[in-house]
């Protein structure tokens, strides 16, 4: 699985499985990313909001793996909603990661996080277009190899597609057994936008669910393996997060197939 890739709508190859680094401090990120790279991962997902871009960059440098072989995703903070601030943050991420380019840069969310949580109805369409313009310029300049969004709903995506110059290459959203936003996934598929699935293991909440545990036992796999395979079979790019080398290896051992009838059962699992 670690050697398989998707092709983005701009022709760029992106490894099918990524290591997530959310809530991983800088010092821990150095070891975790080094471990992931040593066992074969070539896609690392970080963000300015995670405050570990420096650690990720150190690990990449010290791995002695050619930069061209490592795919790095980062994100402009959700609170940044202006062209100038976004431009500065892109340069800041390049500096913290200590790289000449970032493979994929995303707008972290369509609204600031506090408004995402509160359910604010403000759309931020104009503001997101301003941020998108900064990403487009950095893309044209070669600072970014691909650009996209995260946590965007259909109307947020439509705004970018209809009013931007470059179509997003990816949309990173929460997708796991017990939470499958089919409307967003379908819209992305129809528009050739790759869906990246963060929290494929529902941050551990799948454990203890009897039907999921029974399904994992049926295939003789762990619940995280089942969950990662579920996302892959939906045509998505899973981003499991772990700092343990043994789990990194286990999470990559997903070369099995969930039968169609079992996929249907898993699709119907209540919200988790």
DAHU-V797945 format. One record per residue. N is the residue number from 1. RES is the residue in one letter. PSI is psi in whole degrees, -180 to 180 (NA if undefined). Layout:
# DAHU-V797945
N | RES | PSI
N | RES | PSI
This chain:
# DAHU-V797945
1 | X | -36
2 | X | -15
3 | X | 1
4 | X | 152
5 | X | 159
6 | X | 164
7 | X | 122
8 | X | 167
9 | X | -5
10 | X | 9
11 | X | -2
12 | X | 137
13 | X | 136
14 | X | 124
15 | X | 140
16 | X | -18
17 | X | 132
18 | X | 157
19 | X | 124
20 | X | 148
21 | X | 18
22 | X | 137
23 | X | 25
24 | X | 113
25 | X | 160
26 | X | -50
27 | X | -38
28 | X | -35
29 | X | -36
30 | X | -51
31 | X | -44
32 | X | -46
33 | X | -40
34 | X | -45
35 | X | -44
36 | X | -44
37 | X | -35
38 | X | -28
39 | X | 2
40 | X | -6
41 | X | 142
42 | X | 12
43 | X | 118
44 | X | 128
45 | X | 124
46 | X | -171
47 | X | 153
48 | X | -39
49 | X | -22
50 | X | -17
51 | X | 36
52 | X | 16
53 | X | -36
54 | X | -45
55 | X | -42
56 | X | -43
57 | X | -40
58 | X | -45
59 | X | -40
60 | X | -45
61 | X | -45
62 | X | -10
63 | X | -22
64 | X | 16
65 | X | 134
66 | X | 136
67 | X | -36
68 | X | -17
69 | X | -5
70 | X | 129
71 | X | 121
72 | X | 126
73 | X | 133
74 | X | 180
75 | X | 141
76 | X | 131
77 | X | 147
78 | X | -28
79 | X | -16
80 | X | 115
81 | X | 33
82 | X | 156
83 | X | -49
84 | X | -46
85 | X | -41
86 | X | -42
87 | X | -44
88 | X | -41
89 | X | -34
90 | X | -48
91 | X | -36
92 | X | -40
93 | X | -41
94 | X | -41
95 | X | -46
96 | X | -40
97 | X | -17
98 | X | 49
99 | X | 160
100 | X | -21
101 | X | 157
102 | X | 134
103 | X | -39
104 | X | 123
105 | X | 131
106 | X | 153
107 | X | 120
108 | X | -32
109 | X | 155
110 | X | -19
111 | X | 159
112 | X | 150
113 | X | -39
114 | X | -32
115 | X | -29
116 | X | -43
117 | X | -40
118 | X | -14
119 | X | 28
120 | X | 143
121 | X | -4
122 | X | 130
123 | X | -29
124 | X | 32
125 | X | -50
126 | X | -41
127 | X | -42
128 | X | -34
129 | X | -34
130 | X | -44
131 | X | -40
132 | X | -36
133 | X | -38
134 | X | -40
135 | X | -42
136 | X | -44
137 | X | -43
138 | X | -34
139 | X | -47
140 | X | -35
141 | X | -10
142 | X | 3
143 | X | -28
144 | X | 134
145 | X | -23
146 | X | 155
147 | X | 151
148 | X | -159
149 | X | 175
150 | X | 141
151 | X | 22
152 | X | 134
153 | X | 177
154 | X | -46
155 | X | -32
156 | X | -40
157 | X | -43
158 | X | -40
159 | X | -45
160 | X | -46
161 | X | -42
162 | X | -25
163 | X | -11
164 | X | 178
165 | X | -35
166 | X | 132
167 | X | 140
168 | X | 142
169 | X | -21
170 | X | 155
171 | X | 116
172 | X | 117
173 | X | 167
174 | X | 119
175 | X | 124
176 | X | 169
177 | X | 126
178 | X | -1
179 | X | 94
180 | X | 98
181 | X | 81
182 | X | -32
183 | X | -43
184 | X | -44
185 | X | -46
186 | X | -42
187 | X | -42
188 | X | -44
189 | X | -44
190 | X | -25
191 | X | 15
192 | X | 43
193 | X | 122
194 | X | 133
195 | X | 123
196 | X | 135
197 | X | 106
198 | X | 159
199 | X | 49
200 | X | -23
201 | X | 13
202 | X | 38
203 | X | 43
204 | X | -4
205 | X | -13
206 | X | -28
207 | X | 131
208 | X | -9
209 | X | 114
210 | X | -45
211 | X | -35
212 | X | -40
213 | X | -38
214 | X | -39
215 | X | -41
216 | X | -41
217 | X | -38
218 | X | -39
219 | X | 2
220 | X | 45
221 | X | 169
222 | X | 163
223 | X | -44
224 | X | -39
225 | X | -44
226 | X | -44
227 | X | -41
228 | X | -43
229 | X | -37
230 | X | -48
231 | X | -42
232 | X | -41
233 | X | -14
234 | X | -1
235 | X | 21
236 | X | 164
237 | X | 106
238 | X | 147
239 | X | 72
240 | X | 142
241 | X | 129
242 | X | 152
243 | X | 5
244 | X | 124
245 | X | -40
246 | X | -34
247 | X | -33
248 | X | -44
249 | X | -48
250 | X | -42
251 | X | -22
252 | X | -11
253 | X | 72
254 | X | 34
255 | X | 58
256 | X | 171
257 | X | 128
258 | X | 125
259 | X | 151
260 | X | -43
261 | X | -31
262 | X | -33
263 | X | -40
264 | X | -40
265 | X | -45
266 | X | -33
267 | X | -23
268 | X | 4
269 | X | 132
270 | X | 160
271 | X | 130
272 | X | NA
